[in-house]
Amino acid sequence: MTHESREDRPGLYRSRDGMIFGVCKGIADYMDFSPFWMRAIAIVAFFFTWFWAIGLYVLAALLMKPEPVVPFRGEGDEEFYQSYMSSRSMAVHRLKRTFDNLERRIRRMESIVTARDYDWDRRFNEDSVD
């Protein structure tokens, strides 16, 4: 177990390598607690409250976002992941807009490099350097 501050620790996510849905391991990781004891508490709760604990566990599995596959490198990564998990169509639209902007910039660079004036300017600058 590592002793990280709350700000350094990732948010509350379902673990991808949990036993059933990853809820207990996700909560244990978030609270810096042993997954074994979290599962033991869940099993005891299942025996004493039966339906309510199972319902709560399934509800938590549905509401908790899955743990990101790759750790976040910055706020932009985390913001994108949160927007993707909230609204996939909005995230796809955002990606499309980003790639459209990149494509427009690349086309503009290609038009400059392949223009006739670029070749003449390049030749002129080579002759003036020598």
Backbone torsions as a table, in degrees:
resi	resn	phi	psi	omega
1	MET	NA	137.2	177.9
2	THR	-102.3	152.2	179.4
3	HIS	-105.9	90.6	179.9
4	GLU	-106.9	155.0	174.1
5	SER	-75.3	163.6	-178.9
6	ARG	-59.1	-33.8	-178.2
7	GLU	-70.6	-33.1	-177.7
8	ASP	-80.0	-22.2	-175.5
9	ARG	-79.5	140.8	176.7
10	PRO	-66.3	166.3	-178.6
11	GLY	-68.4	-175.4	-179.7
12	LEU	-82.8	111.4	-178.9
13	TYR	-132.1	155.1	170.1
14	ARG	-72.4	136.2	-179.8
15	SER	-75.6	142.1	178.4
16	ARG	-79.3	-18.0	179.8
17	ASP	-114.7	33.4	176.8
18	GLY	-79.3	175.8	-176.1
19	MET	-78.0	-54.4	-177.3
20	ILE	-106.4	-73.2	176.2
21	PHE	-112.7	-6.0	179.9
22	GLY	85.9	10.8	-177.8
23	VAL	-68.1	-51.0	-177.4
24	CYS	-61.9	-43.9	179.9
25	LYS	-67.3	-37.5	177.6
26	GLY	-64.1	-44.4	177.7
27	ILE	-66.0	-41.8	179.5
28	ALA	-62.6	-43.1	178.1
29	ASP	-63.3	-40.6	-179.1
30	TYR	-65.8	-40.1	-177.1
31	MET	-90.5	3.1	-178.8
32	ASP	56.2	53.6	-174.2
33	PHE	-128.8	157.4	-179.4
34	SER	-71.4	128.4	177.7
35	PRO	-59.8	-32.6	178.5
36	PHE	-58.9	-48.6	-178.2
37	TRP	-70.1	-33.1	177.2
38	MET	-65.2	-41.0	177.5
39	ARG	-67.3	-38.4	177.9
40	ALA	-62.2	-42.5	177.5
41	ILE	-62.9	-41.4	179.5
42	ALA	-64.3	-41.4	-179.9
43	ILE	-65.7	-42.3	177.2
44	VAL	-62.3	-42.0	178.0
45	ALA	-63.2	-38.0	177.5
46	PHE	-61.1	-41.4	-178.5
47	PHE	-68.5	-37.5	-175.3
48	PHE	-85.5	-32.3	-176.3
49	THR	-116.1	-4.0	179.8
50	TRP	37.7	-91.2	-173.3
51	PHE	-60.9	-43.1	-174.9
52	TRP	-66.3	-42.1	-179.8
53	ALA	-68.1	-38.9	178.2
54	ILE	-66.6	-44.0	177.9
55	GLY	-61.4	-42.2	178.8
56	LEU	-65.4	-39.9	179.2
57	TYR	-64.0	-45.8	179.3
58	VAL	-65.1	-40.8	178.0
59	LEU	-62.3	-42.8	177.4
60	ALA	-62.7	-40.1	179.1
61	ALA	-63.3	-35.1	179.9
62	LEU	-77.1	-35.5	-175.3
63	LEU	-86.0	-31.9	-178.6
64	MET	-75.3	135.7	177.7
65	LYS	-76.8	146.9	176.8
66	PRO	-68.4	150.1	179.6
67	GLU	-61.3	137.4	177.5
68	PRO	-60.7	145.0	-179.2
69	VAL	-69.4	-42.0	-179.0
70	VAL	-112.9	134.9	178.6
71	PRO	-60.2	149.2	179.9
72	PHE	-69.2	139.0	177.0
73	ARG	-97.5	-11.4	-179.9
74	GLY	-174.4	-176.3	-179.2
75	GLU	-65.9	-32.5	179.6
76	GLY	-62.5	-41.9	178.2
77	ASP	-63.5	-44.9	-179.2
78	GLU	-66.3	-40.1	179.0
79	GLU	-62.5	-42.8	178.8
80	PHE	-64.0	-43.4	-179.3
81	TYR	-61.8	-43.9	179.9
82	GLN	-64.2	-41.2	179.5
83	SER	-68.9	-37.1	178.8
84	TYR	-64.5	-44.1	-179.0
85	MET	-71.2	-28.2	178.8
86	SER	-76.5	-47.5	-177.8
87	SER	-145.7	103.9	-178.0
88	ARG	-65.5	-36.2	-179.8
89	SER	-66.0	-37.0	177.8
90	MET	-66.7	-39.9	179.3
91	ALA	-66.2	-40.3	178.1
92	VAL	-64.5	-40.9	177.8
93	HIS	-62.2	-40.6	179.2
94	ARG	-64.6	-43.3	176.9
95	LEU	-62.1	-43.8	179.8
96	LYS	-61.1	-43.2	179.1
97	ARG	-62.7	-41.2	179.2
98	THR	-62.9	-45.9	-179.4
99	PHE	-71.0	-31.6	174.0
100	ASP	-63.8	-41.3	176.8
101	ASN	-63.4	-42.2	177.5
102	LEU	-62.7	-44.3	-180.0
103	GLU	-62.3	-40.6	178.9
104	ARG	-63.2	-41.6	178.8
105	ARG	-65.5	-41.3	179.3
106	ILE	-64.8	-42.2	177.9
107	ARG	-61.7	-39.6	178.6
108	ARG	-64.2	-42.4	177.8
109	MET	-64.3	-40.9	178.7
110	GLU	-62.6	-40.6	-179.4
111	SER	-66.0	-34.1	178.2
112	ILE	-70.0	-45.5	-175.9
113	VAL	-69.9	-34.0	-177.9
114	THR	-91.7	1.2	179.1
115	ALA	-72.1	152.1	179.1
116	ARG	-62.2	-39.4	-177.5
117	ASP	-63.4	-32.1	179.9
118	TYR	-62.4	-44.1	-179.3
119	ASP	-63.5	-43.6	179.5
120	TRP	-66.8	-41.6	178.5
121	ASP	-62.4	-40.6	179.6
122	ARG	-64.0	-45.1	179.6
123	ARG	-65.5	-41.0	179.9
124	PHE	-62.8	-42.4	-179.5
125	ASN	-68.5	-32.4	176.8
126	GLU	-67.6	-40.4	-179.2
127	ASP	-69.6	-35.6	-177.4
128	SER	-75.7	-20.8	178.5
129	VAL	-76.5	-36.9	-177.0
130	ASP	-72.5	NA	NA
